[in-house]
Amino acid sequence: PDDMVWADAVIFGTPTRFGNVTAQLKQFLDTLGGLWQSGQLADKVYSGFTSTATAHGGQESTLLALYNTIHHFGGILVTPGYTDPSKFVDG
């Protein structure tokens, strides 16, 4: 959790587990309650990525779950968006 204090930007990566983040990432996020309460997670830049074994394996719902946490932090969410060239390559 100490890295979350000094970092200006944080990128979370996680495999998808049934349309959600892994238990390990969730456990880490749950340890950040004190930092959230003191406002130390707010106004930082955040982003995330995920991977699955199949084309429709729940990537979107996993990112939405992760982004919900980031919004609670008061973070500034940065995503590639649908006009980024990488979106046309990944299918």
C-alpha positions as CSV (number, residue, x, y, z in Angstrom):
1,P,0.0,0.0,0.0
2,D,2.9,2.4,0.5
3,D,3.5,2.7,-3.2
4,M,-0.1,4.0,-3.6
5,V,0.8,7.0,-1.5
6,W,3.8,8.3,-3.5
7,A,2.6,7.2,-7.0
8,D,1.1,9.9,-9.3
9,A,-0.4,7.3,-11.6
10,V,-1.4,3.7,-11.0
11,I,-2.3,1.0,-13.6
12,F,-4.0,-2.2,-12.3
13,G,-3.8,-5.4,-14.4
14,T,-5.8,-8.5,-13.6
15,P,-6.9,-11.7,-15.2
16,T,-10.7,-12.0,-15.4
17,R,-12.4,-14.3,-12.9
18,F,-16.0,-14.9,-13.7
19,G,-16.4,-11.3,-14.9
20,N,-14.6,-9.8,-11.9
21,V,-11.1,-9.0,-10.7
22,T,-9.0,-11.7,-9.0
23,A,-9.4,-12.4,-5.3
24,Q,-5.8,-11.3,-4.8
25,L,-6.4,-7.9,-6.4
26,K,-9.6,-7.5,-4.4
27,Q,-7.8,-8.3,-1.2
28,F,-5.1,-5.7,-2.0
29,L,-7.8,-3.1,-2.8
30,D,-9.5,-3.9,0.5
31,T,-6.3,-3.0,2.4
32,L,-6.5,0.6,1.0
33,G,-9.4,1.7,3.2
34,G,-7.3,3.8,5.5
35,L,-5.6,5.6,2.6
36,W,-9.0,6.1,0.9
37,Q,-10.5,7.5,4.2
38,S,-7.6,10.0,4.5
39,G,-7.9,11.1,0.9
40,Q,-4.5,9.9,-0.1
41,L,-5.9,8.0,-3.2
42,A,-7.8,10.9,-4.6
43,D,-6.8,13.0,-7.6
44,K,-4.3,10.4,-8.9
45,V,-4.4,9.1,-12.5
46,Y,-5.6,5.4,-12.7
47,S,-6.1,3.0,-15.5
48,G,-6.6,-0.8,-15.8
49,F,-6.3,-3.7,-18.2
50,T,-7.4,-7.3,-18.1
51,S,-7.0,-10.6,-19.9
52,T,-9.2,-13.6,-20.5
53,A,-8.9,-17.0,-22.2
54,T,-11.7,-16.3,-24.6
55,A,-12.9,-13.3,-26.7
56,H,-16.0,-12.8,-24.7
57,G,-14.7,-13.8,-21.3
58,G,-15.9,-10.9,-19.2
59,Q,-13.3,-8.2,-19.9
60,E,-15.8,-5.4,-19.9
61,S,-17.4,-6.3,-16.6
62,T,-14.0,-6.8,-15.0
63,L,-12.9,-3.4,-16.0
64,L,-16.2,-1.9,-14.8
65,A,-15.8,-3.5,-11.4
66,L,-12.2,-2.2,-11.2
67,Y,-13.3,1.3,-12.3
68,N,-16.0,1.4,-9.7
69,T,-13.3,1.1,-7.0
70,I,-11.2,3.8,-8.7
71,H,-14.2,6.1,-8.7
72,H,-14.7,5.5,-5.0
73,F,-11.0,6.5,-4.5
74,G,-11.7,9.8,-6.2
75,G,-9.3,8.9,-8.9
76,I,-9.0,10.3,-12.4
77,L,-9.7,7.4,-14.8
78,V,-7.8,7.3,-18.1
79,T,-8.8,4.8,-20.7
80,P,-7.9,4.4,-24.4
81,G,-11.4,5.0,-25.6
82,Y,-13.0,3.5,-28.7
83,T,-11.2,5.8,-31.2
84,D,-7.7,4.7,-30.2
85,P,-6.1,2.6,-33.0
86,S,-5.5,-0.3,-30.5
87,K,-9.3,-0.8,-30.3
88,F,-9.4,-1.6,-34.0
89,V,-6.7,-4.2,-33.7
90,D,-7.9,-6.1,-30.7
91,G,-11.3,-6.9,-32.2
